[in-house]
Amino acid sequence: MEITIQHQIEKTFHTFDVNDPDKLTDEEVRMICWDMNVVAIFENTRTVNP
C-alpha cells in the first residue's frame, strides 16, 4: 500500500510503499525518516521514532 507524508517544515510531499499504513514497522519508520531526513514522523496523531 502507498502512503504520502508531508514534511511539516519544508511542506514537500513524500510517497512510500508500506505494508499497513496504520501500523508502520520499525524498518519502515527508519526508511521513511532516512529518506525525509527527519528524526521522527507523526502517524495518525502519534509520534513514531526510529
C-alpha positions in Angstrom: 0.0 0.0 0.0 1.2 3.5 -0.7 1.2 6.4 1.7 2.1 10.1 1.2 3.6 12.2 4.0 4.0 15.9 4.0 7.2 17.3 5.6 6.0 19.6 8.4 8.6 22.3 7.8 9.5 22.0 4.1 5.9 21.3 3.0 7.2 18.8 0.5 5.3 15.5 -0.1 7.0 12.1 0.0 5.4 8.8 -1.1 6.3 5.4 0.4 5.3 1.8 -0.1 4.3 0.2 3.3 2.5 -3.0 4.3 -0.1 -1.3 6.6 -0.3 2.5 6.9 -1.9 2.2 10.3 0.9 0.1 11.7 4.3 1.0 10.4 7.1 -1.4 11.2 10.3 -0.2 12.8 12.1 -0.8 9.5 9.5 1.3 7.5 9.8 4.1 10.0 13.6 4.1 9.8 13.4 4.1 6.0 10.9 7.0 5.9 12.9 9.1 8.4 16.1 8.4 6.4 14.5 9.4 3.1 12.9 12.5 4.6 15.9 13.5 6.7 13.9 13.7 9.9 14.3 12.1 13.3 10.6 11.4 13.9 7.3 11.1 12.0 3.8 11.7 13.1 1.4 8.8 12.3 -2.3 9.2 13.0 -1.7 11.7 15.8 1.1 9.7 17.5 4.9 10.3 17.2 7.0 7.5 15.8 10.8 7.4 16.3 13.2 5.1 14.6 
